[in-house]
Amino acid sequence: MPNRIYVKVSEDHIRNGIQEDSCACPVALALAEMRVTSGKDVSVEETGVEIGDTIYDCSDQLVKFIRDFDENGLDGKEVYPRSFYLIP
């Protein structure tokens, strides 16, 4: 069984992230920078984070972060650097 993953999303990840793009959002960029993905496909959704064949649960805080980031341009919500655990 894979271990949990500690993900630290920085200001750069937020600035370079693409809204509503599950492969280029701040969380996906942070995972890629950490080299956790090792060439595997990454998809970040509210229902879970998929890295290769493993799906990690999203905490309520991560779901809120994803929603706020995706809606940032629509209603002015801002997101800030945060850290999350992904648990398989």
VOGU-3710 file (C-alpha; in Angstrom, 3 decimals, decimal comma):
1> mpnriyvkvs> 0,000/0,000/0,000  1,416/3,441/-0,911  2,249/5,898/1,849  0,449/9,131/2,453  1,949/12,135/0,691  2,582/15,544/2,237  1,955/18,213/-0,417  3,072/21,803/0,090  1,410/24,205/-2,367  3,412/27,411/-2,779
11> edhirngiqe> 2,600/30,855/-4,094  4,396/29,914/-7,349  2,174/26,852/-7,772  -0,901/29,031/-7,304  0,372/31,717/-9,678  1,311/29,173/-12,382  -1,705/26,895/-11,897  -4,481/26,720/-14,441  -8,073/26,934/-13,251  -10,257/23,888/-13,932
21> dscacpvala> -7,299/21,886/-15,291  -6,873/18,754/-13,193  -3,360/18,160/-14,561  -2,028/21,733/-14,179  -3,689/23,035/-11,009  -1,485/24,141/-8,080  -1,707/20,719/-6,391  -0,652/18,899/-9,589  2,231/21,359/-10,045  3,370/20,806/-6,441
31> laemrvtsgk> 3,291/17,030/-6,915  5,277/17,296/-10,140  7,874/19,497/-8,458  8,193/16,959/-5,635  8,825/14,303/-8,287  6,208/12,155/-6,572  4,668/11,456/-9,933  7,778/9,852/-11,502  6,368/10,273/-14,994  2,936/8,984/-13,993
41> dvsveetgve> -0,210/10,800/-15,028  -1,680/13,042/-12,330  -5,280/14,150/-12,076  -6,613/16,321/-9,255  -10,382/16,284/-8,781  -12,662/16,995/-5,838  -13,353/13,269/-5,625  -9,686/12,326/-5,287  -6,133/12,743/-6,527  -5,045/10,083/-8,980
51> igdtiydcsd> -1,337/9,393/-9,391  -0,833/6,552/-11,836  -3,030/3,707/-10,604  -3,378/5,009/-7,030  -6,248/7,225/-5,911  -5,783/9,383/-2,823  -8,675/10,798/-0,807  -9,219/14,557/-0,704  -9,694/16,118/2,703  -12,424/18,714/3,129
61> qlvkfirdfd> -9,688/21,377/3,226  -8,263/20,218/-0,100  -11,711/20,138/-1,718  -12,293/23,724/-0,524  -8,880/24,767/-1,880  -9,650/23,222/-5,290  -13,090/24,869/-5,445  -11,772/28,255/-4,349  -8,937/28,108/-6,898  -11,222/27,073/-9,744
71> engldgkevy> -13,750/29,790/-8,871  -11,186/32,488/-8,017  -11,768/34,524/-11,168  -15,527/34,185/-10,936  -16,325/35,396/-7,440  -13,098/36,884/-6,104  -12,190/34,119/-3,626  -8,476/33,916/-3,129  -6,356/30,927/-2,238  -3,151/31,002/-0,255
81> prsfylip> -0,205/28,616/0,107  -1,212/25,549/2,097  -0,134/22,052/2,911  -2,210/18,894/2,645  -1,857/15,165/3,236  -3,015/12,818/0,501  -4,070/9,480/1,970  -4,474/6,377/-0,239
//
